[in-house]
Amino acid sequence: MKHLGLLQKGETAVISGILHNCPAEIRQRLLDLGFVKGTRVRIENISPLKDPVAYRIHHTQISLRREDASYIEIEINENEE
């Protein structure tokens, strides 16, 4: 399974969960921000140094460090542009 940190700019994915090894405080923050199972997410922008990355989720743009994004499991949606 892929994780959100591997998503490329312009790709769309569906969140399938948060990894079990995710620290509790990061897990809660991700859930509070809307990174929940079944939610569509898309990369909007990548900073010049490749970290952080801006994701579009629920009509909101949220920036995450790649390290935190690596805890989010995704399924790539090949049919989206």
N, CA, C and O atoms as a Maestro MAE file, in Angstrom:
{
 s_m_m2io_version
 :::
 2.0.0
}

f_m_ct {
 s_m_title
 :::
 protein
 m_atom[324] {
  # First column is atom index #
  i_m_mmod_type
  r_m_x_coord
  r_m_y_coord
  r_m_z_coord
  i_m_residue_number
  s_m_chain_name
  s_m_pdb_residue_name
  s_m_pdb_atom_name
  i_m_atomic_number
  :::
  1 25 0.847 -1.181 0.000 1 A "MET " " N  " 7
  2 3 0.000 0.000 0.000 1 A "MET " " CA " 6
  3 2 0.893 1.246 0.000 1 A "MET " " C  " 6
  4 15 1.949 1.268 0.633 1 A "MET " " O  " 8
  5 25 0.458 2.257 -0.706 2 A "LYS " " N  " 7
  6 3 1.203 3.517 -0.789 2 A "LYS " " CA " 6
  7 2 0.816 4.436 0.369 2 A "LYS " " C  " 6
  8 15 -0.227 4.276 1.002 2 A "LYS " " O  " 8
  9 25 1.695 5.399 0.618 3 A "HIS " " N  " 7
  10 3 1.362 6.407 1.621 3 A "HIS " " CA " 6
  11 2 1.350 7.781 0.966 3 A "HIS " " C  " 6
  12 15 1.905 7.967 -0.117 3 A "HIS " " O  " 8
  13 25 0.722 8.727 1.622 4 A "LEU " " N  " 7
  14 3 0.482 10.059 1.070 4 A "LEU " " CA " 6
  15 2 1.768 10.781 0.687 4 A "LEU " " C  " 6
  16 15 1.761 11.594 -0.238 4 A "LEU " " O  " 8
  17 25 2.858 10.505 1.371 5 A "GLY " " N  " 7
  18 3 4.130 11.143 1.060 5 A "GLY " " CA " 6
  19 2 4.669 10.791 -0.314 5 A "GLY " " C  " 6
  20 15 5.562 11.476 -0.814 5 A "GLY " " O  " 8
  21 25 4.147 9.735 -0.941 6 A "LEU " " N  " 7
  22 3 4.597 9.305 -2.268 6 A "LEU " " CA " 6
  23 2 3.743 9.861 -3.401 6 A "LEU " " C  " 6
  24 15 4.090 9.695 -4.571 6 A "LEU " " O  " 8
  25 25 2.636 10.515 -3.074 7 A "LEU " " N  " 7
  26 3 1.744 11.068 -4.089 7 A "LEU " " CA " 6
  27 2 2.456 12.166 -4.876 7 A "LEU " " C  " 6
  28 15 3.197 12.961 -4.298 7 A "LEU " " O  " 8
  29 25 2.239 12.213 -6.180 8 A "GLN " " N  " 7
  30 3 2.867 13.206 -7.049 8 A "GLN " " CA " 6
  31 2 1.905 14.369 -7.292 8 A "GLN " " C  " 6
  32 15 0.689 14.219 -7.172 8 A "GLN " " O  " 8
  33 25 2.465 15.527 -7.636 9 A "LYS " " N  " 7
  34 3 1.647 16.716 -7.873 9 A "LYS " " CA " 6
  35 2 0.598 16.438 -8.944 9 A "LYS " " C  " 6
  36 15 0.910 15.921 -10.016 9 A "LYS " " O  " 8
  37 25 -0.646 16.787 -8.641 10 A "GLY " " N  " 7
  38 3 -1.751 16.600 -9.565 10 A "GLY " " CA " 6
  39 2 -2.464 15.268 -9.413 10 A "GLY " " C  " 6
  40 15 -3.568 15.106 -9.932 10 A "GLY " " O  " 8
  41 25 -1.864 14.304 -8.714 11 A "GLU " " N  " 7
  42 3 -2.517 13.012 -8.517 11 A "GLU " " CA " 6
  43 2 -3.587 13.132 -7.432 11 A "GLU " " C  " 6
  44 15 -3.476 13.940 -6.510 11 A "GLU " " O  " 8
  45 25 -4.608 12.318 -7.567 12 A "THR " " N  " 7
  46 3 -5.676 12.250 -6.575 12 A "THR " " CA " 6
  47 2 -5.676 10.857 -5.970 12 A "THR " " C  " 6
  48 15 -5.445 9.867 -6.664 12 A "THR " " O  " 8
  49 25 -5.935 10.790 -4.685 13 A "ALA " " N  " 7
  50 3 -5.977 9.505 -3.994 13 A "ALA " " CA " 6
  51 2 -7.130 9.513 -2.999 13 A "ALA " " C  " 6
  52 15 -7.720 10.553 -2.707 13 A "ALA " " O  " 8
  53 25 -7.432 8.330 -2.490 14 A "VAL " " N  " 7
  54 3 -8.430 8.177 -1.437 14 A "VAL " " CA " 6
  55 2 -7.701 7.638 -0.209 14 A "VAL " " C  " 6
  56 15 -6.926 6.686 -0.303 14 A "VAL " " O  " 8
  57 25 -7.951 8.244 0.919 15 A "ILE " " N  " 7
  58 3 -7.309 7.814 2.162 15 A "ILE " " CA " 6
  59 2 -7.909 6.485 2.599 15 A "ILE " " C  " 6
  60 15 -9.129 6.334 2.675 15 A "ILE " " O  " 8
  61 25 -7.030 5.518 2.887 16 A "SER " " N  " 7
  62 3 -7.509 4.218 3.342 16 A "SER " " CA " 6
  63 2 -7.244 3.989 4.827 16 A "SER " " C  " 6
  64 15 -7.698 2.994 5.392 16 A "SER " " O  " 8
  65 25 -6.513 4.901 5.461 17 A "GLY " " N  " 7
  66 3 -6.298 4.784 6.903 17 A "GLY " " CA " 6
  67 2 -5.023 5.466 7.345 17 A "GLY " " C  " 6
  68 15 -4.295 6.048 6.540 17 A "GLY " " O  " 8
  69 25 -4.767 5.385 8.635 18 A "ILE " " N  " 7
  70 3 -3.537 5.914 9.222 18 A "ILE " " CA " 6
  71 2 -2.780 4.726 9.799 18 A "ILE " " C  " 6
  72 15 -3.364 3.880 10.474 18 A "ILE " " O  " 8
  73 25 -1.488 4.665 9.534 19 A "LEU " " N  " 7
  74 3 -0.669 3.539 9.977 19 A "LEU " " CA " 6
  75 2 -0.689 3.389 11.498 19 A "LEU " " C  " 6
  76 15 -0.799 4.373 12.229 19 A "LEU " " O  " 8
  77 25 -0.583 2.147 11.960 20 A "HIS " " N  " 7
  78 3 -0.630 1.861 13.395 20 A "HIS " " CA " 6
  79 2 0.577 2.404 14.149 20 A "HIS " " C  " 6
  80 15 0.497 2.651 15.352 20 A "HIS " " O  " 8
  81 25 1.705 2.595 13.443 21 A "ASN " " N  " 7
  82 3 2.903 3.103 14.121 21 A "ASN " " CA " 6
  83 2 2.932 4.630 14.209 21 A "ASN " " C  " 6
  84 15 3.932 5.204 14.640 21 A "ASN " " O  " 8
  85 25 1.868 5.276 13.814 22 A "CYS " " N  " 7
  86 3 1.768 6.737 13.896 22 A "CYS " " CA " 6
  87 2 1.637 7.148 15.366 22 A "CYS " " C  " 6
  88 15 0.776 6.627 16.075 22 A "CYS " " O  " 8
  89 25 2.479 8.074 15.832 23 A "PRO " " N  " 7
  90 3 2.345 8.549 17.215 23 A "PRO " " CA " 6
  91 2 0.945 9.122 17.476 23 A "PRO " " C  " 6
  92 15 0.343 9.736 16.595 23 A "PRO " " O  " 8
  93 25 0.446 8.917 18.676 24 A "ALA " " N  " 7
  94 3 -0.932 9.289 19.019 24 A "ALA " " CA " 6
  95 2 -1.231 10.761 18.764 24 A "ALA " " C  " 6
  96 15 -2.305 11.092 18.263 24 A "ALA " " O  " 8
  97 25 -0.297 11.654 19.102 25 A "GLU " " N  " 7
  98 3 -0.566 13.086 18.927 25 A "GLU " " CA " 6
  99 2 -0.628 13.467 17.447 25 A "GLU " " C  " 6
  100 15 -1.393 14.354 17.068 25 A "GLU " " O  " 8
  101 25 0.165 12.808 16.614 26 A "ILE " " N  " 7
  102 3 0.118 13.078 15.172 26 A "ILE " " CA " 6
  103 2 -1.150 12.484 14.579 26 A "ILE " " C  " 6
  104 15 -1.798 13.114 13.744 26 A "ILE " " O  " 8
  105 25 -1.513 11.265 15.007 27 A "ARG " " N  " 7
  106 3 -2.752 10.623 14.539 27 A "ARG " " CA " 6
  107 2 -3.949 11.527 14.813 27 A "ARG " " C  " 6
  108 15 -4.778 11.747 13.930 27 A "ARG " " O  " 8
  109 25 -4.043 12.051 16.035 28 A "GLN " " N  " 7
  110 3 -5.179 12.903 16.391 28 A "GLN " " CA " 6
  111 2 -5.195 14.174 15.556 28 A "GLN " " C  " 6
  112 15 -6.256 14.612 15.109 28 A "GLN " " O  " 8
  113 25 -4.031 14.767 15.343 29 A "ARG " " N  " 7
  114 3 -3.945 15.989 14.530 29 A "ARG " " CA " 6
  115 2 -4.408 15.718 13.106 29 A "ARG " " C  " 6
  116 15 -5.165 16.507 12.540 29 A "ARG " " O  " 8
  117 25 -3.959 14.604 12.520 30 A "LEU " " N  " 7
  118 3 -4.355 14.260 11.153 30 A "LEU " " CA " 6
  119 2 -5.862 14.045 11.061 30 A "LEU " " C  " 6
  120 15 -6.502 14.510 10.117 30 A "LEU " " O  " 8
  121 25 -6.424 13.344 12.035 31 A "LEU " " N  " 7
  122 3 -7.871 13.120 12.045 31 A "LEU " " CA " 6
  123 2 -8.627 14.437 12.204 31 A "LEU " " C  " 6
  124 15 -9.635 14.661 11.534 31 A "LEU " " O  " 8
  125 25 -8.143 15.306 13.087 32 A "ASP " " N  " 7
  126 3 -8.785 16.611 13.296 32 A "ASP " " CA " 6
  127 2 -8.755 17.467 12.035 32 A "ASP " " C  " 6
  128 15 -9.671 18.254 11.795 32 A "ASP " " O  " 8
  129 25 -7.699 17.316 11.226 33 A "LEU " " N  " 7
  130 3 -7.581 18.077 9.979 33 A "LEU " " CA " 6
  131 2 -8.446 17.496 8.856 33 A "LEU " " C  " 6
  132 15 -8.598 18.125 7.809 33 A "LEU " " O  " 8
  133 25 -9.016 16.294 9.064 34 A "GLY " " N  " 7
  134 3 -9.897 15.703 8.061 34 A "GLY " " CA " 6
  135 2 -9.294 14.568 7.264 34 A "GLY " " C  " 6
  136 15 -9.905 14.110 6.298 34 A "GLY " " O  " 8
  137 25 -8.121 14.102 7.635 35 A "PHE " " N  " 7
  138 3 -7.482 12.992 6.927 35 A "PHE " " CA " 6
  139 2 -8.046 11.674 7.448 35 A "PHE " " C  " 6
  140 15 -7.377 10.944 8.179 35 A "PHE " " O  " 8
  141 25 -9.295 11.382 7.058 36 A "VAL " " N  " 7
  142 3 -9.996 10.190 7.524 36 A "VAL " " CA " 6
  143 2 -10.268 9.250 6.354 36 A "VAL " " C  " 6
  144 15 -10.284 9.661 5.193 36 A "VAL " " O  " 8
  145 25 -10.481 7.985 6.685 37 A "LYS " " N  " 7
  146 3 -10.714 6.944 5.685 37 A "LYS " " CA " 6
  147 2 -11.845 7.340 4.737 37 A "LYS " " C  " 6
  148 15 -12.903 7.800 5.168 37 A "LYS " " O  " 8
  149 25 -11.601 7.152 3.436 38 A "GLY " " N  " 7
  150 3 -12.602 7.428 2.417 38 A "GLY " " CA " 6
  151 2 -12.555 8.835 1.843 38 A "GLY " " C  " 6
  152 15 -13.278 9.136 0.894 38 A "GLY " " O  " 8
  153 25 -11.720 9.699 2.400 39 A "THR " " N  " 7
  154 3 -11.629 11.087 1.952 39 A "THR " " CA " 6
  155 2 -10.691 11.212 0.760 39 A "THR " " C  " 6
  156 15 -9.608 10.627 0.746 39 A "THR " " O  " 8
  157 25 -11.117 11.985 -0.247 40 A "ARG " " N  " 7
  158 3 -10.257 12.257 -1.410 40 A "ARG " " CA " 6
  159 2 -9.255 13.337 -1.056 40 A "ARG " " C  " 6
  160 15 -9.574 14.299 -0.357 40 A "ARG " " O  " 8
  161 25 -8.031 13.164 -1.552 41 A "VAL " " N  " 7
  162 3 -6.957 14.124 -1.294 41 A "VAL " " CA " 6
  163 2 -6.140 14.293 -2.569 41 A "VAL " " C  " 6
  164 15 -5.959 13.350 -3.339 41 A "VAL " " O  " 8
  165 25 -5.654 15.509 -2.775 42 A "ARG " " N  " 7
  166 3 -4.891 15.830 -3.985 42 A "ARG " " CA " 6
  167 2 -3.757 16.784 -3.614 42 A "ARG " " C  " 6
  168 15 -3.934 17.667 -2.775 42 A "ARG " " O  " 8
  169 25 -2.598 16.605 -4.240 43 A "ILE " " N  " 7
  170 3 -1.490 17.543 -4.023 43 A "ILE " " CA " 6
  171 2 -1.757 18.792 -4.833 43 A "ILE " " C  " 6
  172 15 -2.000 18.726 -6.038 43 A "ILE " " O  " 8
  173 25 -1.709 19.932 -4.166 44 A "GLU " " N  " 7
  174 3 -1.902 21.225 -4.815 44 A "GLU " " CA " 6
  175 2 -0.576 21.901 -5.121 44 A "GLU " " C  " 6
  176 15 -0.416 22.508 -6.179 44 A "GLU " " O  " 8
  177 25 0.378 21.799 -4.197 45 A "ASN " " N  " 7
  178 3 1.641 22.508 -4.371 45 A "ASN " " CA " 6
  179 2 2.725 21.832 -3.543 45 A "ASN " " C  " 6
  180 15 2.463 21.285 -2.472 45 A "ASN " " O  " 8
  181 25 3.950 21.883 -4.062 46 A "ILE " " N  " 7
  182 3 5.109 21.352 -3.351 46 A "ILE " " CA " 6
  183 2 6.088 22.503 -3.168 46 A "ILE " " C  " 6
  184 15 6.418 23.198 -4.129 46 A "ILE " " O  " 8
  185 25 6.548 22.706 -1.955 47 A "SER " " N  " 7
  186 3 7.474 23.811 -1.692 47 A "SER " " CA " 6
  187 2 8.794 23.585 -2.435 47 A "SER " " C  " 6
  188 15 9.115 22.451 -2.790 47 A "SER " " O  " 8
  189 25 9.556 24.648 -2.669 48 A "PRO " " N  " 7
  190 3 10.805 24.531 -3.429 48 A "PRO " " CA " 6
  191 2 11.788 23.504 -2.860 48 A "PRO " " C  " 6
  192 15 12.540 22.890 -3.616 48 A "PRO " " O  " 8
  193 25 11.791 23.314 -1.547 49 A "LEU " " N  " 7
  194 3 12.685 22.324 -0.938 49 A "LEU " " CA " 6
  195 2 11.999 20.970 -0.745 49 A "LEU " " C  " 6
  196 15 12.518 20.098 -0.047 49 A "LEU " " O  " 8
  197 25 10.823 20.799 -1.373 50 A "LYS " " N  " 7
  198 3 10.039 19.552 -1.362 50 A "LYS " " CA " 6
  199 2 9.347 19.241 -0.035 50 A "LYS " " C  " 6
  200 15 8.747 18.176 0.107 50 A "LYS " " O  " 8
  201 25 9.417 20.138 0.925 51 A "ASP " " N  " 7
  202 3 8.786 19.904 2.206 51 A "ASP " " CA " 6
  203 2 8.502 21.251 2.861 51 A "ASP " " C  " 6
  204 15 9.447 22.026 3.010 51 A "ASP " " O  " 8
  205 25 7.302 21.588 3.256 52 A "PRO " " N  " 7
  206 3 6.100 20.768 3.269 52 A "PRO " " CA " 6
  207 2 5.400 20.719 1.910 52 A "PRO " " C  " 6
  208 15 5.830 21.337 0.935 52 A "PRO " " O  " 8
  209 25 4.306 19.960 1.889 53 A "VAL " " N  " 7
  210 3 3.492 19.786 0.690 53 A "VAL " " CA " 6
  211 2 2.074 20.253 1.013 53 A "VAL " " C  " 6
  212 15 1.553 19.963 2.090 53 A "VAL " " O  " 8
  213 25 1.453 20.973 0.083 54 A "ALA " " N  " 7
  214 3 0.076 21.446 0.263 54 A "ALA " " CA " 6
  215 2 -0.884 20.449 -0.378 54 A "ALA " " C  " 6
  216 15 -0.762 20.121 -1.559 54 A "ALA " " O  " 8
  217 25 -1.836 19.973 0.415 55 A "TYR " " N  " 7
  218 3 -2.835 19.006 -0.045 55 A "TYR " " CA " 6
  219 2 -4.201 19.670 -0.064 55 A "TYR " " C  " 6
  220 15 -4.491 20.523 0.775 55 A "TYR " " O  " 8
  221 25 -5.043 19.284 -1.017 56 A "ARG " " N  " 7
  222 3 -6.433 19.748 -1.091 56 A "ARG " " CA " 6
  223 2 -7.290 18.633 -0.508 56 A "ARG " " C  " 6
  224 15 -7.280 17.501 -0.993 56 A "ARG " " O  " 8
  225 25 -8.033 18.975 0.544 57 A "ILE " " N  " 7
  226 3 -8.904 18.012 1.200 57 A "ILE " " CA " 6
  227 2 -10.144 18.763 1.688 57 A "ILE " " C  " 6
  228 15 -10.018 19.782 2.368 57 A "ILE " " O  " 8
  229 25 -11.321 18.279 1.354 58 A "HIS " " N  " 7
  230 3 -12.582 18.932 1.754 58 A "HIS " " CA " 6
  231 2 -12.596 20.419 1.385 58 A "HIS " " C  " 6
  232 15 -12.969 21.246 2.217 58 A "HIS " " O  " 8
  233 25 -12.209 20.770 0.188 59 A "HIS " " N  " 7
  234 3 -12.201 22.155 -0.303 59 A "HIS " " CA " 6
  235 2 -11.274 23.070 0.500 59 A "HIS " " C  " 6
  236 15 -11.430 24.291 0.478 59 A "HIS " " O  " 8
  237 25 -10.321 22.483 1.200 60 A "THR " " N  " 7
  238 3 -9.372 23.241 2.007 60 A "THR " " CA " 6
  239 2 -7.959 22.822 1.638 60 A "THR " " C  " 6
  240 15 -7.704 21.649 1.363 60 A "THR " " O  " 8
  241 25 -7.051 23.770 1.630 61 A "GLN " " N  " 7
  242 3 -5.648 23.459 1.369 61 A "GLN " " CA " 6
  243 2 -4.917 23.365 2.707 61 A "GLN " " C  " 6
  244 15 -4.934 24.306 3.500 61 A "GLN " " O  " 8
  245 25 -4.275 22.220 2.949 62 A "ILE " " N  " 7
  246 3 -3.574 21.964 4.203 62 A "ILE " " CA " 6
  247 2 -2.150 21.538 3.886 62 A "ILE " " C  " 6
  248 15 -1.934 20.664 3.046 62 A "ILE " " O  " 8
  249 25 -1.183 22.146 4.550 63 A "SER " " N  " 7
  250 3 0.220 21.776 4.352 63 A "SER " " CA " 6
  251 2 0.659 20.799 5.436 63 A "SER " " C  " 6
  252 15 0.394 20.989 6.623 63 A "SER " " O  " 8
  253 25 1.341 19.744 4.986 64 A "LEU " " N  " 7
  254 3 1.889 18.743 5.900 64 A "LEU " " CA " 6
  255 2 3.344 18.488 5.557 64 A "LEU " " C  " 6
  256 15 3.749 18.583 4.399 64 A "LEU " " O  " 8
  257 25 4.121 18.165 6.574 65 A "ARG " " N  " 7
  258 3 5.475 17.685 6.319 65 A "ARG " " CA " 6
  259 2 5.368 16.287 5.720 65 A "ARG " " C  " 6
  260 15 4.456 15.531 6.056 65 A "ARG " " O  " 8
  261 25 6.292 15.948 4.842 66 A "ARG " " N  " 7
  262 3 6.275 14.614 4.229 66 A "ARG " " CA " 6
  263 2 6.358 13.515 5.286 66 A "ARG " " C  " 6
  264 15 5.772 12.445 5.125 66 A "ARG " " O  " 8
  265 25 7.087 13.784 6.366 67 A "GLU " " N  " 7
  266 3 7.200 12.798 7.442 67 A "GLU " " CA " 6
  267 2 5.821 12.462 8.016 67 A "GLU " " C  " 6
  268 15 5.507 11.292 8.234 67 A "GLU " " O  " 8
  269 25 4.999 13.488 8.262 68 A "ASP " " N  " 7
  270 3 3.651 13.257 8.782 68 A "ASP " " CA " 6
  271 2 2.759 12.614 7.726 68 A "ASP " " C  " 6
  272 15 1.942 11.752 8.049 68 A "ASP " " O  " 8
  273 25 2.909 13.023 6.477 69 A "ALA " " N  " 7
  274 3 2.107 12.455 5.388 69 A "ALA " " CA " 6
  275 2 2.406 10.974 5.183 69 A "ALA " " C  " 6
  276 15 1.559 10.233 4.685 69 A "ALA " " O  " 8
  277 25 3.598 10.541 5.561 70 A "SER " " N  " 7
  278 3 3.973 9.137 5.359 70 A "SER " " CA " 6
  279 2 3.187 8.188 6.258 70 A "SER " " C  " 6
  280 15 3.215 6.978 6.033 70 A "SER " " O  " 8
  281 25 2.492 8.696 7.259 71 A "TYR " " N  " 7
  282 3 1.657 7.865 8.129 71 A "TYR " " CA " 6
  283 2 0.269 7.613 7.539 71 A "TYR " " C  " 6
  284 15 -0.485 6.802 8.076 71 A "TYR " " O  " 8
  285 25 -0.082 8.293 6.442 72 A "ILE " " N  " 7
  286 3 -1.421 8.189 5.866 72 A "ILE " " CA " 6
  287 2 -1.397 7.236 4.682 72 A "ILE " " C  " 6
  288 15 -0.735 7.504 3.679 72 A "ILE " " O  " 8
  289 25 -2.118 6.124 4.795 73 A "GLU " " N  " 7
  290 3 -2.218 5.150 3.709 73 A "GLU " " CA " 6
  291 2 -3.220 5.650 2.673 73 A "GLU " " C  " 6
  292 15 -4.260 6.213 3.015 73 A "GLU " " O  " 8
  293 25 -2.886 5.434 1.396 74 A "ILE " " N  " 7
  294 3 -3.766 5.895 0.317 74 A "ILE " " CA " 6
  295 2 -3.924 4.826 -0.747 74 A "ILE " " C  " 6
  296 15 -3.140 3.882 -0.837 74 A "ILE " " O  " 8
  297 25 -4.954 5.002 -1.543 75 A "GLU " " N  " 7
  298 3 -5.156 4.253 -2.777 75 A "GLU " " CA " 6
  299 2 -5.223 5.288 -3.886 75 A "GLU " " C  " 6
  300 15 -6.050 6.200 -3.848 75 A "GLU " " O  " 8
  301 25 -4.342 5.140 -4.881 76 A "ILE " " N  " 7
  302 3 -4.310 6.084 -6.001 76 A "ILE " " CA " 6
  303 2 -5.547 5.875 -6.858 76 A "ILE " " C  " 6
  304 15 -5.908 4.742 -7.175 76 A "ILE " " O  " 8
  305 25 -6.197 6.979 -7.232 77 A "ASN " " N  " 7
  306 3 -7.357 6.929 -8.115 77 A "ASN " " CA " 6
  307 2 -6.868 7.228 -9.523 77 A "ASN " " C  " 6
  308 15 -6.680 8.391 -9.879 77 A "ASN " " O  " 8
  309 25 -6.660 6.193 -10.326 78 A "GLU " " N  " 7
  310 3 -6.103 6.330 -11.672 78 A "GLU " " CA " 6
  311 2 -7.033 7.078 -12.625 78 A "GLU " " C  " 6
  312 15 -6.570 7.609 -13.634 78 A "GLU " " O  " 8
  313 25 -8.328 7.133 -12.332 79 A "ASN " " N  " 7
  314 3 -9.299 7.736 -13.248 79 A "ASN " " CA " 6
  315 2 -9.418 9.243 -13.097 79 A "ASN " " C  " 6
  316 15 -10.067 9.893 -13.917 79 A "ASN " " O  " 8
  317 25 -8.807 9.809 -12.066 80 A "GLU " " N  " 7
  318 3 -8.884 11.255 -11.844 80 A "GLU " " CA " 6
  319 2 -7.784 11.941 -12.620 80 A "GLU " " C  " 6
  320 15 -6.752 11.328 -12.893 80 A "GLU " " O  " 8
  321 25 -7.979 13.211 -12.987 81 A "GLU " " N  " 7
  322 3 -6.920 13.970 -13.647 81 A "GLU " " CA " 6
  323 2 -6.137 14.765 -12.654 81 A "GLU " " C  " 6
  324 15 -5.199 15.470 -13.029 81 A "GLU " " O  " 8
  :::
 }
 m_bond[323] {
  # First column is bond index #
  i_m_from
  i_m_to
  i_m_order
  :::
  1 1 2 1
  2 2 3 1
  3 3 4 2
  4 3 5 1
  5 5 6 1
  6 6 7 1
  7 7 8 2
  8 7 9 1
  9 9 10 1
  10 10 11 1
  11 11 12 2
  12 11 13 1
  13 13 14 1
  14 14 15 1
  15 15 16 2
  16 15 17 1
  17 17 18 1
  18 18 19 1
  19 19 20 2
  20 19 21 1
  21 21 22 1
  22 22 23 1
  23 23 24 2
  24 23 25 1
  25 25 26 1
  26 26 27 1
  27 27 28 2
  28 27 29 1
  29 29 30 1
  30 30 31 1
  31 31 32 2
  32 31 33 1
  33 33 34 1
  34 34 35 1
  35 35 36 2
  36 35 37 1
  37 37 38 1
  38 38 39 1
  39 39 40 2
  40 39 41 1
  41 41 42 1
  42 42 43 1
  43 43 44 2
  44 43 45 1
  45 45 46 1
  46 46 47 1
  47 47 48 2
  48 47 49 1
  49 49 50 1
  50 50 51 1
  51 51 52 2
  52 51 53 1
  53 53 54 1
  54 54 55 1
  55 55 56 2
  56 55 57 1
  57 57 58 1
  58 58 59 1
  59 59 60 2
  60 59 61 1
  61 61 62 1
  62 62 63 1
  63 63 64 2
  64 63 65 1
  65 65 66 1
  66 66 67 1
  67 67 68 2
  68 67 69 1
  69 69 70 1
  70 70 71 1
  71 71 72 2
  72 71 73 1
  73 73 74 1
  74 74 75 1
  75 75 76 2
  76 75 77 1
  77 77 78 1
  78 78 79 1
  79 79 80 2
  80 79 81 1
  81 81 82 1
  82 82 83 1
  83 83 84 2
  84 83 85 1
  85 85 86 1
  86 86 87 1
  87 87 88 2
  88 87 89 1
  89 89 90 1
  90 90 91 1
  91 91 92 2
  92 91 93 1
  93 93 94 1
  94 94 95 1
  95 95 96 2
  96 95 97 1
  97 97 98 1
  98 98 99 1
  99 99 100 2
  100 99 101 1
  101 101 102 1
  102 102 103 1
  103 103 104 2
  104 103 105 1
  105 105 106 1
  106 106 107 1
  107 107 108 2
  108 107 109 1
  109 109 110 1
  110 110 111 1
  111 111 112 2
  112 111 113 1
  113 113 114 1
  114 114 115 1
  115 115 116 2
  116 115 117 1
  117 117 118 1
  118 118 119 1
  119 119 120 2
  120 119 121 1
  121 121 122 1
  122 122 123 1
  123 123 124 2
  124 123 125 1
  125 125 126 1
  126 126 127 1
  127 127 128 2
  128 127 129 1
  129 129 130 1
  130 130 131 1
  131 131 132 2
  132 131 133 1
  133 133 134 1
  134 134 135 1
  135 135 136 2
  136 135 137 1
  137 137 138 1
  138 138 139 1
  139 139 140 2
  140 139 141 1
  141 141 142 1
  142 142 143 1
  143 143 144 2
  144 143 145 1
  145 145 146 1
  146 146 147 1
  147 147 148 2
  148 147 149 1
  149 149 150 1
  150 150 151 1
  151 151 152 2
  152 151 153 1
  153 153 154 1
  154 154 155 1
  155 155 156 2
  156 155 157 1
  157 157 158 1
  158 158 159 1
  159 159 160 2
  160 159 161 1
  161 161 162 1
  162 162 163 1
  163 163 164 2
  164 163 165 1
  165 165 166 1
  166 166 167 1
  167 167 168 2
  168 167 169 1
  169 169 170 1
  170 170 171 1
  171 171 172 2
  172 171 173 1
  173 173 174 1
  174 174 175 1
  175 175 176 2
  176 175 177 1
  177 177 178 1
  178 178 179 1
  179 179 180 2
  180 179 181 1
  181 181 182 1
  182 182 183 1
  183 183 184 2
  184 183 185 1
  185 185 186 1
  186 186 187 1
  187 187 188 2
  188 187 189 1
  189 189 190 1
  190 190 191 1
  191 191 192 2
  192 191 193 1
  193 193 194 1
  194 194 195 1
  195 195 196 2
  196 195 197 1
  197 197 198 1
  198 198 199 1
  199 199 200 2
  200 199 201 1
  201 201 202 1
  202 202 203 1
  203 203 204 2
  204 203 205 1
  205 205 206 1
  206 206 207 1
  207 207 208 2
  208 207 209 1
  209 209 210 1
  210 210 211 1
  211 211 212 2
  212 211 213 1
  213 213 214 1
  214 214 215 1
  215 215 216 2
  216 215 217 1
  217 217 218 1
  218 218 219 1
  219 219 220 2
  220 219 221 1
  221 221 222 1
  222 222 223 1
  223 223 224 2
  224 223 225 1
  225 225 226 1
  226 226 227 1
  227 227 228 2
  228 227 229 1
  229 229 230 1
  230 230 231 1
  231 231 232 2
  232 231 233 1
  233 233 234 1
  234 234 235 1
  235 235 236 2
  236 235 237 1
  237 237 238 1
  238 238 239 1
  239 239 240 2
  240 239 241 1
  241 241 242 1
  242 242 243 1
  243 243 244 2
  244 243 245 1
  245 245 246 1
  246 246 247 1
  247 247 248 2
  248 247 249 1
  249 249 250 1
  250 250 251 1
  251 251 252 2
  252 251 253 1
  253 253 254 1
  254 254 255 1
  255 255 256 2
  256 255 257 1
  257 257 258 1
  258 258 259 1
  259 259 260 2
  260 259 261 1
  261 261 262 1
  262 262 263 1
  263 263 264 2
  264 263 265 1
  265 265 266 1
  266 266 267 1
  267 267 268 2
  268 267 269 1
  269 269 270 1
  270 270 271 1
  271 271 272 2
  272 271 273 1
  273 273 274 1
  274 274 275 1
  275 275 276 2
  276 275 277 1
  277 277 278 1
  278 278 279 1
  279 279 280 2
  280 279 281 1
  281 281 282 1
  282 282 283 1
  283 283 284 2
  284 283 285 1
  285 285 286 1
  286 286 287 1
  287 287 288 2
  288 287 289 1
  289 289 290 1
  290 290 291 1
  291 291 292 2
  292 291 293 1
  293 293 294 1
  294 294 295 1
  295 295 296 2
  296 295 297 1
  297 297 298 1
  298 298 299 1
  299 299 300 2
  300 299 301 1
  301 301 302 1
  302 302 303 1
  303 303 304 2
  304 303 305 1
  305 305 306 1
  306 306 307 1
  307 307 308 2
  308 307 309 1
  309 309 310 1
  310 310 311 1
  311 311 312 2
  312 311 313 1
  313 313 314 1
  314 314 315 1
  315 315 316 2
  316 315 317 1
  317 317 318 1
  318 318 319 1
  319 319 320 2
  320 319 321 1
  321 321 322 1
  322 322 323 1
  323 323 324 2
  :::
 }
}
